């Protein structure tokens, strides 16, 4: 048919005229109606296309392409359940219809039905093994499934995802998209060097890809190449000045480098990019921009986790001294501890009911405690030298210490915390309890389990391997009662912890604390890049890197302290 030939040549308008002539002679020409629908879809006229495909399906119900094309129009119109049903009909008519499996997988993925998407992409690969889209999409879905999976499942999914991406690259070696996605698989496991190699290859294909420059900046940062990271973020912003991800990432890296004034400015944009796990709050008053607070009322609130709240609470006193009234909203578990520590301030719980009540009040300003540093910590010289930031209940702390010493007379009490449940970087912050076993060789200490969500089997294995039992107090549950947890930490002589809320709490309480920090991670910028001591917590000492050498250093510290 002449019209089809013109259509293939891209001469759409001429082809359409011929199709219209044919339809005047035969209005029930299903093949021609189908081609008209394809033209309408190509123009973005999806509602018109759907009407045409509906006619085709009515005339030619056994034509798989008709159901396939109809599914595409339904997808574009946002009718995803109907689209899946249409793809299902196309597959029922032609089980080996690879494109139908592929597109159904994309719709499942869009709907968050990851398992169904994985099954669809596997089918697409089976019926069209030389199409790189199948293994690429399969790899993406498998990689996304890693979050929250247990260790064994993660290993299985990672292996299959790696195979999928390798296959996609073998079929399409120059695909920047595949290279970029493959890099994510490595970055999730902390292998930033391999991830950077893949993104560098993608950028050789697409040097003007702003998001890829932002991405490789993250990998350089993860490798400890901070200056290269900043340069990559700058390149991303030169290509796209509105790339909020690059603005925030550059800010975090600048903070880690101690370039605080620049870093805070970038970090303040964290709410402007939905890819960051930060939740903005809507308040009816202007955000504080460092104005004079004399005679003013200000609400301070938090937008992240317990550890962050404690970290940035070190600036609350400075705001309170300036303002006529300062109200602090915090996680409900922190309220008793904060009320004792910030005597004279109004401390309220972060709940929907309290939020509604706050909205009716007359404040002059509001500010997230995380943004206070933008105005109060612009240089390292602005950190005050305080022995502690928070105050535990002294009576409760004394009672707990007496109880623990009764169980272990004469021994020094050392708290151990080895795990972080942070959904994004918890694996990179944590370390197996077994790797702390050398500490048990030092006599004269009783090790107290202060780990929230501690794994019973992991503790049992540690005790079996070392012959040393961890003292566990079932009456202390930091996930329910932070005031008692604060008293427990104060009762100890020392805390050894990875970077989690226990480390922040112990540091804020002035307890001598050894913090095990994975090196070169900007999400943990507040431990900074160099030095052993924290300007936030004067009692904390930083031990960097995940090498077992760090544990040996802490072991020596205990031996000296003993």
PyMOL commands that set and color helices and strands:
alter all, ss='L'
color gray80, all
select helices_A, chain A and resi 2-8+12-25+30-42+46-59+64-76+80-93+98-110+114-127+132-144+151-171+176-188+192-205+210-222+226-239+244-256+260-267+270-272+306-322+332-341+352-358+369-371+373-376+380-382+394-407+426-429+433-441+456-466+482-491+501-508+522-527+548-561
alter helices_A, ss='H'
color red, helices_A
select strands_A, chain A and resi 286-287+297-301+325-330+346-349+365-368+412-417+445-449+494-498+513-517+540-544
alter strands_A, ss='S'
color yellow, strands_A
deselect
rebuild
show_as cartoon
